[in-house]
Amino acid sequence: MLDIYSPYSNKVVGSVKSCSIEDINNAVQELRKYKFNINGFERSNLISTAAKKLEEKTDVFIDIIIDEIGISYKDAKHEVDRSVNVLKICAEESKRIQGEITPSEISEGFHDKLIYSRRDPIGIVLCITPFNHPLNQVVHKIMPALAANNAVLLKPSRKCPITAQKLVELLYESGFPREMLQIITGEDAVIGKELVSNKYINMISFTGSVPTGEKIASWSGIKKTSFELGGNDALVVDTSADLDHAAQVASDGAFKNSGQRCSSTKRIIIESEIKDEFLKKFKLIAEKLKVGDPKDKSTDIGTVIDIDAAKVIENRINSAVAKGAQIITGGNRVNAQIHPTIIDNVNMKMEIVAEETFGPIAPIISVESFEHAIEVVNSTPFGLNSALISNNHRNINYFIKNVITGGIRINEASSFRNEMLPYGGTKISGYGRGGIRYAMKEMCNLKTILI
């Protein structure tokens, strides 16, 4: 068994099975029994039932999420609410899987042919999820796969498998057959290679780190993969920006969910002439955030995932300061809690921004021109999301055209997301797209028919 510890209390909050290679083989054999015979209307009803049950158990899931990953009650409730919404949308989209008719008269000799395509389930989809959203990341992967009539094998993070296990139990209670959904929990080092290389897996959908993504790519063989491998997302603030709005967006982007989102704001790039005024406003907002017991409903910032992760963040802050950066507010660690930190005079050679730093940190990089800001945005090997606060239409258009990221937010945080938006990156942030409708398309086989 694997014991799961609370990052806030450091006490055991539950245990799950440490699965073996035999367990993987048994799960896959069970999934191979699925005949893809539950139609869209029936799948919609099953998912709607699950959405209702999840909504009814909101408080139960909030408690489990807080116990496992230590985020605040506010963040955990937001996660459950989003997850319910994902299920409701999947229930609708399961009835809207569409192909298309291709014009046949574009070539000589085809005028009497009917050409069309349809989307069939791809087969068994392996969904591997990270720790930072133990419910919402899971539903964003497995529910589009189920909505598209696939069989699903779920492997949640070793750090927070209890939430995922409770969700799977809820889906069984809602009527999903076991040959359509299985879960494997355990140590990646023990079962990871066997899991992703299994010849009966037809697709892998993975969210996690670049090194793990590279391992999966090398082990998986010839099968479809969709990777979301994190980001180093920038928020650019130009001289036309509403600085009150910019400061609030910066806070939301950098500090919500304890800064542990792939699309969190991890770099704030600002034109030097407005930096001081912006920092005054940003500091006031950051210092109003309450750090404390995650189950206290007034708490804004809980823990990061564990003490080791908090120490990495602390070391990167200290390293940046040693190289000339200045802490404006925060910078202190208490066990697995990092106080919201604004750190100025940062440059791209410092590890705190050269790497993806996963915590409530807001590094400030000042630039002398808007064009220079775009160069800094693009200077990282990551390319997930980016954001711009501006009222200058020329700058907005220049940003959209020249920034190399999978998603762009204008006058919103880089982390701002709707469940239906296509979501994914460029460069080493990965390939493939999430977002319910787009994920469903990824998880289908496009079959072309000519009659």
KESE-213691 format. One record per residue (C-alpha): residue number from 0; residue in one letter; x, y, z. Coordinates in Angstrom, 1 decimal. Each point is the difference from the previous one (the first is absolute). Layout:
N
SITE,NUM,a,X,Y,Z
...
***
This chain:
451
SITE,0,m,0.0,0.0,0.0
SITE,1,l,1.0,3.6,-0.6
SITE,2,d,-0.5,2.4,2.9
SITE,3,i,-1.1,3.6,-1.1
SITE,4,y,1.2,2.8,2.3
SITE,5,s,-1.6,3.5,0.4
SITE,6,p,2.5,2.6,-0.9
SITE,7,y,-1.5,2.3,2.7
SITE,8,s,-0.1,-2.4,3.0
SITE,9,n,2.5,-2.6,-1.3
SITE,10,k,-2.5,-2.6,1.2
SITE,11,v,-1.2,-3.0,-1.9
SITE,12,v,-3.3,0.8,-1.6
SITE,13,g,-0.6,-3.3,-1.8
SITE,14,s,1.5,-2.9,-1.8
SITE,15,v,-0.3,-1.6,-3.5
SITE,16,k,1.1,-3.2,-1.6
SITE,17,s,3.6,-0.1,-1.3
SITE,18,c,-0.8,-1.7,-3.3
SITE,19,s,2.2,-2.5,-1.8
SITE,20,i,0.6,-0.9,-3.6
SITE,21,e,-2.5,-2.8,0.4
SITE,22,d,-2.6,2.6,1.1
SITE,23,i,0.7,2.0,-3.2
SITE,24,n,-0.5,-3.1,-2.1
SITE,25,n,-3.2,-0.9,1.8
SITE,26,a,-1.4,3.6,-0.4
SITE,27,v,0.9,0.0,-3.7
SITE,28,q,-1.6,-3.4,-0.6
SITE,29,e,-3.2,1.3,1.7
SITE,30,l,0.0,3.1,-2.3
SITE,31,r,0.4,-2.2,-3.1
SITE,32,k,-3.4,-1.5,0.8
SITE,33,y,-1.7,3.3,-0.8
SITE,34,k,-1.9,-0.2,-3.3
SITE,35,f,-0.5,3.8,-0.6
SITE,36,n,-3.7,-0.7,0.1
SITE,37,i,-1.3,2.8,2.3
SITE,38,n,-1.5,2.6,-2.3
SITE,39,g,0.3,3.8,0.3
SITE,40,f,-3.4,0.5,1.6
SITE,41,e,0.8,-2.7,2.6
SITE,42,r,3.4,1.4,0.7
SITE,43,s,-1.5,3.5,0.5
SITE,44,n,-2.4,-1.4,2.6
SITE,45,l,2.8,-1.8,1.8
SITE,46,i,2.2,3.2,0.1
SITE,47,s,-3.0,2.1,1.1
SITE,48,t,-0.6,-2.3,2.9
SITE,49,a,3.6,0.2,1.0
SITE,50,a,-0.1,3.8,-0.2
SITE,51,k,-2.9,0.1,2.3
SITE,52,k,1.6,-2.4,2.5
SITE,53,l,3.3,2.0,-0.1
SITE,54,e,-1.9,3.2,0.7
SITE,55,e,-1.8,-1.6,2.9
SITE,56,k,3.4,-1.2,1.4
SITE,57,t,1.7,3.4,-0.4
SITE,58,d,1.0,0.2,3.7
SITE,59,v,1.3,-3.5,0.1
SITE,60,f,2.3,0.6,-3.0
SITE,61,i,1.1,3.4,1.4
SITE,62,d,1.2,-1.7,3.2
SITE,63,i,1.9,-2.8,-1.9
SITE,64,i,1.7,2.5,-2.3
SITE,65,i,1.1,2.2,2.9
SITE,66,d,1.3,-3.1,1.9
SITE,67,e,2.0,-1.3,-3.0
SITE,68,i,1.6,3.2,-1.4
SITE,69,g,-0.5,2.7,2.6
SITE,70,i,-1.5,2.7,-2.2
SITE,71,s,-2.5,2.5,1.6
SITE,72,y,-3.7,-0.7,0.5
SITE,73,k,-0.7,2.7,-2.6
SITE,74,d,2.2,-1.6,-2.6
SITE,75,a,-1.3,-3.5,0.7
SITE,76,k,-3.6,1.2,-0.3
SITE,77,h,0.8,1.7,-3.3
SITE,78,e,1.6,-3.3,-1.2
SITE,79,v,-3.1,-2.1,0.9
SITE,80,d,-2.4,2.6,-1.6
SITE,81,r,2.1,0.0,-3.2
SITE,82,s,0.0,-3.8,-0.1
SITE,83,v,-3.8,-0.1,0.3
SITE,84,n,-0.2,2.4,-2.9
SITE,85,v,2.4,-2.3,-2.0
SITE,86,l,-2.4,-2.9,0.5
SITE,87,k,-3.0,2.0,-1.0
SITE,88,i,1.6,1.1,-3.3
SITE,89,c,1.3,-3.5,-0.7
SITE,90,a,-3.6,-1.3,0.4
SITE,91,e,-1.0,2.4,-2.9
SITE,92,e,3.0,-0.6,-2.1
SITE,93,s,-0.3,-3.8,0.1
SITE,94,k,-3.1,0.5,-2.3
SITE,95,r,1.9,2.2,-2.5
SITE,96,i,2.8,-2.1,-1.3
SITE,97,q,0.0,1.1,-3.7
SITE,98,g,1.8,-0.9,-3.2
SITE,99,e,-0.4,1.9,-3.2
SITE,100,i,-0.9,-0.3,-3.6
SITE,101,t,2.8,0.7,-2.5
SITE,102,p,-0.9,1.6,-3.4
SITE,103,s,0.6,-2.7,-2.6
SITE,104,e,-0.1,2.1,-3.2
SITE,105,i,3.4,1.7,0.5
SITE,106,s,1.8,-2.7,-2.1
SITE,107,e,-0.9,-1.6,-3.3
SITE,108,g,-1.7,-3.4,0.3
SITE,109,f,-1.3,0.6,3.6
SITE,110,h,-3.3,1.8,-0.8
SITE,111,d,-2.2,-3.1,0.8
SITE,112,k,1.8,-0.9,3.2
SITE,113,l,-1.0,0.6,3.6
SITE,114,i,2.9,0.8,2.3
SITE,115,y,-0.4,0.6,3.7
SITE,116,s,1.8,-0.6,3.3
SITE,117,r,-1.1,-1.2,3.4
SITE,118,r,1.7,0.0,3.4
SITE,119,d,0.2,-3.4,1.7
SITE,120,p,1.4,-0.6,3.4
SITE,121,i,3.8,-0.5,-0.1
SITE,122,g,-0.1,-3.0,2.5
SITE,123,i,1.7,-0.1,3.4
SITE,124,v,1.2,3.4,1.1
SITE,125,l,2.6,0.2,2.8
SITE,126,c,-0.5,3.3,2.0
SITE,127,i,2.9,1.0,2.2
SITE,128,t,-0.7,2.9,2.3
SITE,129,p,2.1,2.3,2.2
SITE,130,f,-0.3,1.1,3.6
SITE,131,n,-1.0,3.6,-0.3
SITE,132,h,-3.6,-0.5,-1.0
SITE,133,p,-0.9,-3.5,1.5
SITE,134,l,-3.6,0.3,-1.2
SITE,135,n,-0.2,2.5,-2.8
SITE,136,q,2.9,-1.4,-2.0
SITE,137,v,-1.4,-3.5,0.4
SITE,138,v,-3.5,1.0,-1.3
SITE,139,h,1.6,2.1,-2.8
SITE,140,k,1.7,-3.2,-1.3
SITE,141,i,-2.3,-2.9,0.8
SITE,142,m,-3.4,1.6,-0.7
SITE,143,p,0.7,1.0,-3.6
SITE,144,a,1.4,-3.5,-0.6
SITE,145,l,-3.1,-1.6,1.5
SITE,146,a,-2.3,2.5,-1.8
SITE,147,a,1.7,-1.1,-3.3
SITE,148,n,-0.9,-3.6,0.9
SITE,149,n,3.5,-1.2,0.8
SITE,150,a,1.2,-2.4,2.7
SITE,151,v,2.2,1.9,2.6
SITE,152,l,2.9,-1.0,2.2
SITE,153,l,0.7,2.7,2.6
SITE,154,k,3.4,0.4,1.7
SITE,155,p,-0.2,2.9,2.5
SITE,156,s,3.0,1.6,1.6
SITE,157,r,1.6,-2.1,2.8
SITE,158,k,-0.3,3.2,2.2
SITE,159,c,-3.8,0.3,-0.2
SITE,160,p,-1.8,-3.2,-1.2
SITE,161,i,-2.8,0.0,2.6
SITE,162,t,-2.0,2.7,-1.8
SITE,163,a,0.3,-1.8,-3.3
SITE,164,q,-1.0,-3.3,1.7
SITE,165,k,-3.1,1.6,1.5
SITE,166,l,-1.0,1.4,-3.4
SITE,167,v,0.3,-3.4,-1.6
SITE,168,e,-2.2,-1.5,2.7
SITE,169,l,-2.5,2.8,-0.7
SITE,170,l,0.0,-0.8,-3.7
SITE,171,y,-0.6,-3.7,0.7
SITE,172,e,-2.9,1.0,2.3
SITE,173,s,-1.3,2.1,-2.9
SITE,174,g,-0.2,-3.0,-2.3
SITE,175,f,3.3,-0.1,-1.9
SITE,176,p,1.0,-3.6,-0.5
SITE,177,r,3.4,-1.2,1.3
SITE,178,e,1.0,-1.2,-3.5
SITE,179,m,-0.2,3.7,-1.0
SITE,180,l,2.1,1.5,2.9
SITE,181,q,2.8,-1.3,2.1
SITE,182,i,2.5,1.7,2.4
SITE,183,i,3.6,-0.9,0.8
SITE,184,t,1.7,1.5,3.0
SITE,185,g,3.6,-0.4,1.0
SITE,186,e,3.7,0.9,-0.4
SITE,187,d,0.9,1.3,-3.4
SITE,188,a,3.5,-1.6,0.3
SITE,189,v,-1.6,-3.4,0.5
SITE,190,i,-2.8,0.0,-2.6
SITE,191,g,0.6,3.1,-2.3
SITE,192,k,1.9,-1.7,-2.8
SITE,193,e,-2.3,-3.0,-0.2
SITE,194,l,-3.1,2.2,0.1
SITE,195,v,0.9,2.3,-2.9
SITE,196,s,1.5,-2.8,-2.2
SITE,197,n,-2.9,-2.3,0.3
SITE,198,k,-0.9,-1.1,-3.6
SITE,199,y,-3.8,0.2,0.6
SITE,200,i,0.1,3.7,0.9
SITE,201,n,-1.1,2.1,-3.0
SITE,202,m,0.7,3.5,1.3
SITE,203,i,1.8,1.7,2.9
SITE,204,s,-1.2,3.4,1.3
SITE,205,f,2.6,1.3,2.5
SITE,206,t,0.4,3.1,2.0
SITE,207,g,3.2,0.4,2.0
SITE,208,s,3.7,0.9,-0.2
SITE,209,v,2.2,0.1,-3.1
SITE,210,p,2.4,-2.7,1.2
SITE,211,t,-2.9,-2.4,0.7
SITE,212,g,-1.6,0.9,-3.4
SITE,213,e,3.3,-0.9,-1.7
SITE,214,k,0.1,-3.3,1.7
SITE,215,i,-3.6,-0.8,-1.0
SITE,216,a,0.8,1.0,-3.6
SITE,217,s,3.0,-2.4,-0.1
SITE,218,w,-1.9,-2.9,1.6
SITE,219,s,-3.5,0.3,-1.6
SITE,220,g,0.8,-1.3,-3.5
SITE,221,i,-2.2,0.8,-2.9
SITE,222,k,-3.2,1.2,1.6
SITE,223,k,-1.7,3.4,0.1
SITE,224,t,1.2,2.3,2.8
SITE,225,s,-1.2,3.4,1.3
SITE,226,f,2.4,1.8,2.3
SITE,227,e,-0.4,3.1,2.2
SITE,228,l,3.4,0.5,1.6
SITE,229,g,-0.4,3.2,2.0
SITE,230,g,0.8,3.6,-0.7
SITE,231,n,2.0,3.1,0.9
SITE,232,d,-2.9,2.4,-0.7
SITE,233,a,0.6,3.7,-0.2
SITE,234,l,-2.2,3.0,0.8
SITE,235,v,1.0,3.1,-1.9
SITE,236,v,-1.1,3.4,1.3
SITE,237,d,0.4,2.9,-2.4
SITE,238,t,-0.1,3.8,0.5
SITE,239,s,-3.7,0.2,-1.1
SITE,240,a,-1.2,-2.5,2.6
SITE,241,d,-2.4,0.6,2.8
SITE,242,l,2.4,-0.7,2.9
SITE,243,d,-2.7,-0.8,2.6
SITE,244,h,-1.3,-2.6,-2.3
SITE,245,a,3.5,-1.2,-0.9
SITE,246,a,0.9,-0.5,3.7
SITE,247,q,-3.2,-2.0,0.7
SITE,248,v,0.6,-2.2,-3.1
SITE,249,a,3.6,-0.5,1.1
SITE,250,s,-1.1,-1.1,3.4
SITE,251,d,-2.6,-2.4,-1.3
SITE,252,g,2.4,-1.4,-2.6
SITE,253,a,2.9,-0.5,2.3
SITE,254,f,-1.5,-1.0,3.4
SITE,255,k,-3.3,-1.9,-0.5
SITE,256,n,0.3,-3.7,0.6
SITE,257,s,3.2,0.8,1.9
SITE,258,g,1.5,0.8,-3.4
SITE,259,q,-0.1,-3.6,-1.1
SITE,260,r,-1.6,0.2,-3.4
SITE,261,c,1.7,-0.8,-3.3
SITE,262,s,-1.4,3.3,-1.2
SITE,263,s,0.8,2.1,3.1
SITE,264,t,1.7,3.3,-0.5
SITE,265,k,3.6,-0.8,0.6
SITE,266,r,1.6,3.1,-1.5
SITE,267,i,-1.3,3.6,0.1
SITE,268,i,1.6,2.1,-2.7
SITE,269,i,-0.6,3.7,0.3
SITE,270,e,1.2,3.2,-1.6
SITE,271,s,2.4,1.7,2.4
SITE,272,e,-1.7,3.4,0.0
SITE,273,i,-3.2,-1.4,1.7
SITE,274,k,1.7,-2.7,2.1
SITE,275,d,0.1,1.9,3.3
SITE,276,e,-3.6,1.0,-0.1
SITE,277,f,-1.1,-3.5,-0.9
SITE,278,l,2.1,-1.6,2.8
SITE,279,k,-1.7,2.3,2.6
SITE,280,k,-3.4,-1.2,-1.1
SITE,281,f,1.1,-3.6,-0.3
SITE,282,k,1.6,-0.1,3.4
SITE,283,l,-3.1,1.3,1.7
SITE,284,i,-2.1,-2.8,-1.5
SITE,285,a,2.6,-2.7,0.7
SITE,286,e,0.3,1.0,3.7
SITE,287,k,-3.8,-0.3,0.5
SITE,288,l,0.1,-3.7,-0.9
SITE,289,k,-0.3,-2.3,3.0
SITE,290,v,2.3,-2.9,0.4
SITE,291,g,-1.1,-2.7,2.4
SITE,292,d,-2.1,-3.1,0.7
SITE,293,p,-1.4,-1.1,-3.4
SITE,294,k,-3.3,-1.1,1.6
SITE,295,d,-0.6,3.5,1.4
SITE,296,k,-2.4,1.6,-2.5
SITE,297,s,1.7,3.4,0.4
SITE,298,t,3.4,-1.4,-1.1
SITE,299,d,1.2,1.1,-3.5
SITE,300,i,3.3,-2.0,-0.2
SITE,301,g,0.5,-3.5,1.2
SITE,302,t,3.1,-2.2,-0.5
SITE,303,v,1.9,-1.1,-3.1
SITE,304,i,-0.1,-3.8,-0.6
SITE,305,d,2.7,-0.9,2.6
SITE,306,i,2.9,1.3,2.1
SITE,307,d,2.6,-1.0,-2.7
SITE,308,a,-1.8,2.1,-2.6
SITE,309,a,-0.1,2.9,2.4
SITE,310,k,3.7,-0.3,0.6
SITE,311,v,0.7,0.1,-3.8
SITE,312,i,-2.0,3.3,-0.2
SITE,313,e,1.8,1.4,3.1
SITE,314,n,3.4,-0.9,-1.5
SITE,315,r,-0.9,1.7,-3.3
SITE,316,i,-1.1,3.2,1.8
SITE,317,n,3.2,0.1,2.0
SITE,318,s,2.1,-0.7,-3.1
SITE,319,a,-1.6,2.9,-1.8
SITE,320,v,0.6,2.3,2.9
SITE,321,a,3.6,-1.0,0.1
SITE,322,k,0.3,1.0,-3.7
SITE,323,g,-1.6,3.4,0.5
SITE,324,a,-3.8,-0.5,0.2
SITE,325,q,-2.0,1.9,2.7
SITE,326,i,-2.9,-1.4,2.0
SITE,327,i,-2.8,2.5,0.0
SITE,328,t,-2.2,-2.1,2.3
SITE,329,g,-0.1,-3.6,1.2
SITE,330,g,2.9,-2.4,-0.6
SITE,331,n,-0.5,-2.0,3.2
SITE,332,r,-0.7,-3.7,0.3
SITE,333,v,-1.8,-1.7,2.9
SITE,334,n,0.1,-3.8,-0.5
SITE,335,a,-1.8,-0.5,-3.4
SITE,336,q,-1.5,3.5,-0.1
SITE,337,i,1.6,2.8,-2.0
SITE,338,h,-1.3,3.5,0.6
SITE,339,p,-1.0,1.8,-3.2
SITE,340,t,3.2,1.4,-1.3
SITE,341,i,0.7,2.9,-2.3
SITE,342,i,3.7,0.1,-1.0
SITE,343,d,1.4,2.9,-2.1
SITE,344,n,3.1,0.5,-2.2
SITE,345,v,-0.2,-3.5,-1.4
SITE,346,n,1.6,-1.0,-3.3
SITE,347,m,-0.3,-3.1,-2.1
SITE,348,k,3.3,-1.4,1.1
SITE,349,m,-1.4,-0.6,3.5
SITE,350,e,-1.4,-3.5,0.7
SITE,351,i,-3.2,1.4,1.4
SITE,352,v,-1.1,1.0,-3.5
SITE,353,a,2.4,-2.1,-2.2
SITE,354,e,-1.9,-3.1,1.3
SITE,355,e,-3.7,-0.5,0.8
SITE,356,t,-0.3,1.0,3.7
SITE,357,f,-3.2,-1.6,1.3
SITE,358,g,-1.2,2.2,2.9
SITE,359,p,-1.4,3.4,1.1
SITE,360,i,2.8,2.0,-1.5
SITE,361,a,-0.2,3.2,-2.1
SITE,362,p,3.4,0.8,-1.6
SITE,363,i,0.2,3.5,-1.5
SITE,364,i,2.1,0.6,-3.2
SITE,365,s,0.2,3.6,-1.2
SITE,366,v,0.6,0.9,-3.6
SITE,367,e,0.5,3.3,-1.9
SITE,368,s,-2.4,-0.7,-2.9
SITE,369,f,-3.0,-2.0,-0.9
SITE,370,e,1.9,-1.8,-2.8
SITE,371,h,2.7,-1.0,2.6
SITE,372,a,-2.8,-1.4,2.2
SITE,373,i,-1.1,-2.3,-2.9
SITE,374,e,3.6,-1.2,-0.3
SITE,375,v,0.1,-0.9,3.7
SITE,376,v,-3.4,-1.8,-0.3
SITE,377,n,1.4,-2.2,-2.8
SITE,378,s,3.4,-0.6,1.6
SITE,379,t,-1.1,-3.1,1.9
SITE,380,p,-0.2,-3.5,-1.5
SITE,381,f,-3.6,-0.2,1.4
SITE,382,g,-3.0,1.2,-2.0
SITE,383,l,-3.3,-0.7,1.9
SITE,384,n,-1.8,3.3,0.6
SITE,385,s,0.8,3.7,0.2
SITE,386,a,-1.9,3.1,0.9
SITE,387,l,0.0,3.7,-0.7
SITE,388,i,-1.6,2.9,1.9
SITE,389,s,-0.4,2.8,-2.5
SITE,390,n,-2.3,2.5,-1.5
SITE,391,n,2.2,0.6,-3.0
SITE,392,h,-1.4,-1.7,-3.1
SITE,393,r,3.3,0.0,-1.8
SITE,394,n,1.7,-1.7,2.9
SITE,395,i,-2.8,-2.6,0.4
SITE,396,n,0.2,-0.9,-3.7
SITE,397,y,3.8,-0.1,0.1
SITE,398,f,-0.2,-2.3,3.1
SITE,399,i,-2.5,-2.4,-1.6
SITE,400,k,2.1,-0.2,-3.2
SITE,401,n,3.5,-0.4,1.5
SITE,402,v,-0.4,-1.9,3.3
SITE,403,i,0.7,-3.7,-0.4
SITE,404,t,-2.4,-1.7,2.5
SITE,405,g,-3.0,-2.3,-0.4
SITE,406,g,-2.3,2.5,1.7
SITE,407,i,-0.2,3.7,0.4
SITE,408,r,-2.0,2.0,2.4
SITE,409,i,-0.7,3.7,-0.4
SITE,410,n,-0.8,1.9,3.2
SITE,411,e,-0.4,-3.3,1.9
SITE,412,a,2.5,-2.2,1.8
SITE,413,s,1.9,-2.6,-1.8
SITE,414,s,-1.9,-2.6,2.1
SITE,415,f,-3.4,1.2,-1.0
SITE,416,r,-1.8,-2.9,-1.6
SITE,417,n,-3.4,-1.1,-1.2
SITE,418,e,-0.6,-3.8,-0.2
SITE,419,m,-0.8,0.1,-3.7
SITE,420,l,3.1,2.0,-1.1
SITE,421,p,2.6,-1.9,-1.9
SITE,422,y,2.8,-0.3,2.5
SITE,423,g,3.6,-1.1,-0.7
SITE,424,g,3.5,1.2,-0.8
SITE,425,t,2.8,0.4,-2.4
SITE,426,k,3.7,-0.7,0.3
SITE,427,i,0.8,-2.3,3.0
SITE,428,s,-3.4,0.8,1.5
SITE,429,g,-1.3,-2.8,-2.1
SITE,430,y,-2.4,-0.7,-2.8
SITE,431,g,-3.7,-1.0,-0.4
SITE,432,r,-2.9,1.9,1.5
SITE,433,g,-2.2,-0.2,3.0
SITE,434,g,-3.3,1.8,0.4
SITE,435,i,-3.0,-2.4,-0.1
SITE,436,r,-0.9,0.1,-3.7
SITE,437,y,3.6,0.1,-1.1
SITE,438,a,1.1,-2.8,2.3
SITE,439,m,-2.9,-2.2,-1.3
SITE,440,k,1.3,0.5,-3.5
SITE,441,e,3.5,-0.9,1.0
SITE,442,m,-1.5,-3.2,1.6
SITE,443,c,-1.7,-1.2,-3.2
SITE,444,n,1.0,-1.7,-3.1
SITE,445,l,-1.0,2.0,-3.1
SITE,446,k,-1.3,-2.5,-2.5
SITE,447,t,-0.5,1.0,-3.6
SITE,448,i,-2.6,-1.7,-2.2
SITE,449,l,-0.4,0.2,-3.7
SITE,450,i,-3.1,-1.5,-1.7
***
